[in-house]
Amino acid sequence: MSTSMNMGRIVFYEDRNFQGRSYECSSDCADMSSYLSRCHSCRVQSGCFMVYDRNNYMGNQYFMRRGEYSDFQSMMGMTDIRSCRTIPMHRGSYRMRIYDRDNFGGQMHEMMDDCDSIMDRYRMSDCQSCNVMDGHWLMYEQPHFRGRMTYMRPGEYRNFRDMGMSGMRFMSMRRITDMC
C-alpha cells in the first residue's frame, strides 16, 4: 500500500538574493503573475517542488528540494519562474513501464528503480510513452540524469509530443524518493 501527502512550503522573491516582494506557496500555482511581476529567487523551506518558466506548468522544468536558490539564471539558466507544482511525499513502491514507441507500442520494460541509461540497461534508443503506476519520477533527456528534465506523476503518458515535449528524448529516469 502506498500513500502520498503534500507537506511543502516555498517562498518566491521578485529579485535575486531574496529581495523584493515575496509570495509564499504550499500548493500548486498555475500562474504566479497575480502575486509577483517576476520571480528570480526562492527558498524551499520544506518538501519538493517542480518550477516552470511558463504558466500552467509548461516550458522548462527544474526540480527543487529544500534549500536556497538566490539566482535562477546563474544556477539553472532560467530567467523567470511562472508556475510551480508540489511533489507529494510518497511512501511505498515505485513502478513505471517505458515504451520505445508512442501509445505503449514497441519494446516495453518495467522499472522499479533508477535507470541511469536506458540504452545501456535495455538497449532502447528512446522512450516515447510510459505508464507511471506507482511513485513520482523525473525523466531526463540525457543519460546519467543530465539535461532537461520532466516530472511524471502516476498516470498514462501515451505520446510525449502531444504533451508539448516534441524533440525531447528521455534517456534516464530517477525516482523521487529521499530527495525531499
KOLMAR-429109 format. One line per 10 residues: number of its first residue (from 1); their letters; for each residue x, y, z of N, C-alpha, C. Coordinates in steps of 0.05 Angstrom, whole numbers, plus 5000, padded with zeros to 4 digits. Layout:
// KOLMAR-429109
NUM	a	X Y Z X Y Z X Y Z | ...
This chain:
// KOLMAR-429109
1	mstsmnmgri	5017 4976 5000 5000 5000 5000 5018 5025 5000 | 5011 5045 4984 5026 5069 4983 5009 5093 4992 | 5023 5113 5002 5009 5137 5009 5024 5161 4999 | 5010 5182 4993 5022 5207 4984 5010 5230 5000 | 5027 5249 5008 5016 5272 5022 5033 5296 5015 | 5020 5319 5015 5034 5344 5009 5042 5357 5035 | 5067 5365 5037 5077 5378 5060 5101 5396 5052 | 5096 5414 5034 5117 5432 5025 5111 5461 5029 | 5132 5477 5030 5129 5506 5031 5152 5519 5017 | 5146 5538 5000 5166 5552 4984 5159 5581 4984
11	vfyedrnfqg	5180 5598 4985 5176 5627 4984 5191 5638 4959 | 5176 5651 4942 5187 5662 4917 5192 5692 4922 | 5213 5703 4909 5220 5731 4911 5223 5743 4883 | 5215 5768 4880 5217 5781 4854 5245 5784 4844 | 5263 5791 4863 5291 5797 4855 5310 5775 4864 | 5334 5777 4854 5356 5758 4862 5362 5763 4892 | 5374 5743 4904 5383 5745 4932 5361 5750 4952 | 5337 5740 4946 5314 5741 4964 5305 5769 4970 | 5306 5786 4950 5298 5814 4953 5272 5819 4938 | 5259 5842 4945 5234 5849 4932 5210 5836 4944
21	rsyecssdca	5188 5839 4931 5163 5827 4941 5166 5796 4942 | 5151 5784 4960 5152 5755 4962 5124 5742 4961 | 5124 5717 4955 5099 5702 4954 5104 5674 4965 | 5090 5667 4987 5093 5640 4999 5072 5622 4988 | 5081 5597 4982 5064 5578 4969 5067 5550 4982 | 5045 5536 4985 5046 5509 4996 5029 5490 4979 | 5021 5499 4955 5005 5482 4937 5012 5489 4908 | 5000 5476 4890 5005 5482 4861 4996 5510 4855 | 5011 5523 4838 5004 5550 4829 5009 5552 4799 | 4988 5554 4783 4990 5553 4754 4999 5580 4742
31	dmssylsrch	4995 5602 4757 5002 5628 4746 5009 5646 4769 | 5035 5652 4772 5044 5669 4794 5043 5699 4788 | 5034 5706 4764 5034 5735 4756 5016 5752 4773 | 4995 5741 4785 4978 5757 4802 4990 5762 4830 | 5012 5748 4836 5026 5752 4862 5052 5767 4859 | 5066 5761 4837 5092 5773 4832 5095 5781 4803 | 5108 5803 4797 5112 5811 4769 5134 5794 4756 | 5152 5784 4772 5173 5766 4762 5183 5750 4786 | 5199 5730 4781 5210 5714 4803 5238 5706 4796 | 5258 5714 4812 5286 5709 4807 5300 5693 4829
41	scrvqsgcfm	5287 5688 4852 5300 5673 4873 5278 5660 4890 | 5286 5640 4906 5266 5627 4924 5280 5612 4946 | 5265 5606 4967 5274 5589 4988 5254 5566 4991 | 5263 5542 4989 5246 5519 4994 5249 5512 5023 | 5229 5517 5039 5231 5512 5068 5225 5483 5075 | 5208 5470 5060 5203 5442 5064 5191 5430 5039 | 5194 5404 5036 5183 5390 5013 5199 5393 4988 | 5187 5385 4966 5199 5387 4939 5179 5399 4920 | 5189 5413 4900 5173 5426 4880 5185 5424 4853 | 5168 5425 4832 5177 5430 4805 5169 5458 4799
51	vydrnnymgn	5188 5473 4787 5182 5501 4779 5185 5501 4748 | 5169 5519 4736 5167 5521 4707 5171 5550 4698 | 5183 5554 4675 5187 5581 4666 5164 5593 4649 | 5142 5577 4648 5117 5587 4635 5093 5581 4653 | 5072 5595 4648 5047 5590 4663 5036 5562 4657 | 5019 5552 4674 5005 5527 4670 5023 5503 4668 | 5045 5504 4683 5064 5481 4685 5076 5474 4658 | 5082 5494 4642 5093 5490 4615 5121 5501 4615 | 5135 5494 4593 5163 5504 4589 5183 5487 4603 | 5207 5499 4607 5228 5485 4621 5221 5480 4650
61	qyfmrrgeys	5230 5457 4660 5224 5449 4688 5249 5446 4703 | 5247 5451 4729 5270 5447 4746 5260 5436 4773 | 5274 5416 4783 5267 5403 4809 5280 5419 4832 | 5265 5425 4852 5276 5440 4875 5269 5425 4901 | 5290 5421 4916 5287 5409 4943 5294 5430 4964 | 5292 5423 4989 5297 5443 5010 5324 5457 5006 | 5324 5483 5007 5348 5498 5004 5342 5526 4994 | 5364 5541 4989 5362 5569 4980 5372 5571 4951 | 5357 5585 4934 5363 5589 4906 5364 5619 4901 | 5387 5631 4904 5390 5660 4904 5388 5673 4876
71	dfqsmmgmtd	5393 5658 4855 5393 5670 4828 5387 5647 4808 | 5363 5646 4798 5355 5624 4780 5372 5625 4754 | 5378 5648 4744 5391 5650 4718 5420 5638 4720 | 5435 5645 4741 5462 5635 4742 5462 5606 4751 | 5442 5597 4767 5442 5570 4777 5431 5550 4757 | 5410 5557 4743 5395 5538 4726 5392 5547 4697 | 5399 5572 4692 5395 5582 4665 5367 5591 4659 | 5350 5591 4680 5323 5600 4677 5321 5630 4684 | 5307 5646 4668 5305 5674 4673 5282 5682 4691 | 5262 5665 4693 5239 5671 4709 5224 5646 4716
81	irscrtipmh	5209 5646 4738 5192 5624 4745 5163 5634 4744 | 5146 5620 4729 5118 5629 4725 5098 5611 4738 | 5105 5586 4744 5086 5567 4757 5102 5547 4773 | 5088 5534 4792 5102 5513 4808 5082 5491 4815 | 5092 5468 4820 5076 5445 4827 5089 5431 4851 | 5073 5424 4871 5084 5409 4894 5088 5380 4886 | 5107 5368 4897 5112 5339 4893 5105 5325 4919 | 5084 5309 4919 5076 5296 4944 5098 5276 4953 | 5101 5275 4980 5119 5255 4991 5105 5228 4986 | 5120 5209 4977 5109 5182 4970 5122 5161 4987
91	rgsyrmriyd	5106 5145 5000 5115 5122 5015 5103 5097 5002 | 5120 5080 4993 5111 5056 4980 5129 5049 4957 | 5118 5032 4939 5134 5022 4917 5135 5043 4894 | 5153 5039 4876 5157 5055 4852 5156 5036 4829 | 5139 5043 4809 5136 5025 4786 5128 5041 4762 | 5142 5037 4740 5137 5050 4715 5143 5032 4692 | 5127 5032 4671 5132 5018 4646 5139 5039 4625 | 5161 5034 4612 5170 5051 4590 5168 5036 4563 | 5162 5051 4542 5159 5040 4515 5175 5056 4495 | 5186 5043 4475 5202 5057 4456 5185 5069 4433
101	rdnfggqmhe	5159 5065 4434 5141 5078 4414 5117 5090 4429 | 5104 5109 4415 5081 5122 4428 5058 5102 4430 | 5038 5109 4446 5014 5093 4451 5021 5065 4461 | 5042 5064 4478 5050 5039 4491 5058 5018 4472 | 5070 5026 4450 5078 5007 4429 5107 5000 4430 | 5114 4979 4416 5142 4971 4414 5153 4957 4439 | 5178 4960 4443 5192 4947 4465 5182 4960 4492 | 5177 4943 4512 5168 4952 4538 5186 4941 4560 | 5192 4958 4579 5207 4949 4603 5194 4961 4628 | 5193 4945 4648 5182 4954 4674 5205 4961 4692
111	mmddcdsimd	5203 4985 4704 5224 4995 4722 5213 4998 4750 | 5230 4992 4770 5223 4996 4798 5245 5012 4812 | 5266 5018 4798 5288 5034 4810 5299 5052 4789 | 5318 5069 4797 5330 5089 4779 5344 5075 4756 | 5345 5088 4733 5359 5078 4710 5376 5100 4698 | 5402 5098 4699 5419 5120 4690 5424 5119 4660 | 5415 5098 4646 5417 5097 4617 5399 5075 4606 | 5378 5082 4592 5360 5061 4581 5375 5047 4558 | 5394 5061 4545 5409 5048 4524 5426 5025 4536 | 5441 5031 4557 5458 5011 4569 5442 4988 4582
121	ryrmsdcqsc	5421 4995 4596 5406 4974 4611 5387 4958 4593 | 5373 4972 4575 5352 4958 4559 5357 4957 4529 | 5378 4970 4520 5384 4972 4491 5362 4987 4477 | 5350 5006 4491 5329 5024 4479 5343 5050 4472 | 5337 5060 4448 5349 5086 4440 5332 5110 4448 | 5308 5105 4456 5290 5127 4464 5265 5116 4479 | 5252 5133 4494 5227 5127 4507 5206 5146 4496 | 5185 5136 4484 5164 5153 4472 5138 5153 4487 | 5134 5134 4505 5110 5134 4522 5115 5119 4547 | 5099 5123 4568 5103 5109 4593 5077 5108 4609
131	nvmdghwlmy	5077 5090 4628 5055 5087 4646 5067 5087 4674 | 5063 5109 4689 5073 5110 4716 5051 5099 4734 | 5057 5075 4745 5037 5062 4762 5039 5069 4791 | 5064 5072 4801 5068 5079 4829 5092 5098 4832 | 5088 5118 4849 5110 5136 4855 5111 5160 4836 | 5131 5177 4841 5135 5201 4825 5164 5199 4814 | 5167 5207 4789 5192 5203 4775 5201 5228 4761 | 5227 5230 4757 5239 5251 4739 5251 5236 4715 | 5245 5246 4691 5256 5235 4667 5275 5255 4655 | 5298 5247 4647 5319 5265 4636 5324 5259 4607
141	eqphfrgrmt	5331 5280 4592 5336 5276 4563 5363 5265 4557 | 5381 5263 4576 5408 5251 4572 5413 5229 4592 | 5431 5211 4586 5439 5190 4606 5451 5203 4631 | 5451 5188 4652 5464 5196 4678 5451 5220 4690 | 5424 5223 4686 5408 5243 4699 5417 5271 4692 | 5422 5276 4666 5431 5302 4657 5411 5313 4636 | 5414 5339 4632 5398 5353 4612 5371 5361 4623 | 5353 5369 4605 5327 5378 4614 5312 5354 4627 | 5295 5361 4646 5280 5340 4660 5250 5345 4658 | 5235 5324 4663 5206 5326 4663 5195 5309 4687
151	ymrpgeyrnf	5177 5321 4701 5165 5308 4724 5141 5291 4715 | 5141 5266 4724 5120 5247 4717 5107 5237 4742 | 5081 5243 4745 5066 5232 4768 5050 5208 4758 | 5037 5193 4776 5022 5170 4766 5002 5176 4745 | 5002 5160 4724 4984 5164 4701 4995 5152 4676 | 4979 5153 4655 4987 5143 4629 4996 5166 4611 | 5019 5163 4599 5030 5184 4581 5034 5170 4554 | 5014 5173 4536 5013 5158 4511 5031 5170 4490 | 5035 5196 4490 5050 5208 4468 5063 5234 4479 | 5089 5234 4482 5103 5257 4493 5101 5281 4475
161	rdmgmsgmrf	5100 5277 4449 5097 5300 4430 5072 5315 4435 | 5050 5301 4440 5024 5314 4445 5024 5329 4472 | 5043 5324 4489 5045 5337 4515 5063 5362 4513 | 5071 5369 4489 5089 5392 4486 5118 5386 4489 | 5125 5360 4488 5153 5352 4491 5165 5343 4465 | 5156 5355 4443 5167 5349 4417 5197 5353 4416 | 5211 5334 4406 5240 5337 4404 5256 5327 4428 | 5242 5323 4450 5256 5313 4474 5258 5282 4472 | 5281 5272 4480 5285 5243 4482 5291 5238 4511 | 5279 5218 4522 5284 5211 4550 5303 5187 4551
171	msmrritdmc	5326 5191 4564 5347 5171 4565 5353 5160 4593 | 5343 5174 4614 5348 5164 4641 5324 5172 4659 | 5319 5156 4679 5296 5161 4697 5305 5157 4726 | 5294 5174 4744 5301 5173 4772 5276 5175 4789 | 5274 5159 4809 5251 5160 4828 5255 5184 4846 | 5234 5198 4853 5236 5219 4873 5230 5206 4899 | 5251 5198 4913 5248 5183 4938 5258 5200 4962 | 5282 5196 4970 5293 5211 4992 5303 5238 4985 | 5297 5248 4961 5306 5274 4952 5293 5296 4968 | 5268 5291 4978 5253 5312 4991 5257 5312 5021
